[in-house]
Amino acid sequence: MSAITLLKSSAFMMTLALVVALATNFGGAFPGGVLTADVRSNLTVITLAVMLTVSLSRIPYKNLNPVTHSRSVLRAVVLGLVVSSIIPLAGYFLLKGTEFGNQAMGLVFIAATPFAASVGPLSYILNGDMEHAMRGTIVVYILALLWIPFIVWIALGEVVDMTNVFITVIELIAVPLILSRLLTKVSMNRDYMAVFLNCCIFLLVWLSVGSTKFAGDAWIFVAFLLIAALRSFGLGLGVEVVEKKAGIHWSQRVTDILMTSYKNKGIAIATCMAVLGPTGLAPIAMVAIATSIVVEVLWVAFMDSVLFGRKRMEKEIASEKASEA
């Protein structure tokens, strides 16, 4: 397997980033004196803003009208924002009054973030509904300008500066949305773009997990692992079972599962570091996000090799075509 193939693999790069970050963290090698909380916060915001600008620029203007495609848009909003937020929010409120309430704050940022911008490219690769994915991404990210502050205000309004929350959301989402529309006509090599985005993900994971303060009783990590597993594996497989029984075809099912289960951890990391940075709670709250990343790596690998495996894909698509003939 060539180096370029590995660099293009999101599952490989996320796994490698996690291993390096944990080794750096527990080995005491993270350069906290140089990469202070403010520097990490600014670097994270800039990196993610560039990532989103590039990712969103691959979404064309065609078929984006939310009125014409109201059912598709509603599905994306309900699954990608509302349903996907229920479990981490419930986890936070269950742990809020305990001694692990500060660590559980990270769950709020997982709940607030929309699905990953890579849902579009992944839908293309997995024979999903590309137009539904692209349209849903734009609409959901526009709504996230209000959704993220709303969720943070409900859960952490008494702890954080809401002005800082709005500024962070504008920097992370509004600016990339605008800039991405200026780059839609610019040609980009798909392989090089994948490598670039994966390297950005590597940096984000290293910056966040490498500086996370892993402390506390072992059971809290088990709790975070369980919450993350329910959010990704539980919701993803739940949508698969429900929609397959309802007779929904492969293309829509693939995209709906991705929207429900594949959160944009970059936004969760960046908002957590930027919003909680001034309070000094960011490295502690990052525990929940770092734990969630571990589960997400496993979920991506499971989707790639089992749930959306090529043999299963070919069999289901062939069966759908035969039933329509």
Secondary structure by P-SEA (a helix, b strand, c coil): ccaaaaaacaaaaaaaaaaaaaaaaaacccccccccaaaaaaaaaaaaaaaaaaaaccccccccccccaaaaaaaaaaaaccccaaaaaaaaaaaccccccccaaaaaaaaacccccaaaaaaaaaccaaaaaaaaaaaaaaaaaaaaaaaaaacccccccaaaaaaaaaaccaaaaaaaaacccccccaaaaaaaaaaaaaaaaaaaaaaccccccaaaaaaaaaaaaaaaaaaaaaaaaaaaaacccaaaaaaaaaaccccaaaaaaaaaaaaacccccccccaaaaaaaaaaaaaaaaaaacccccaaaaaaaaaaaaaaac
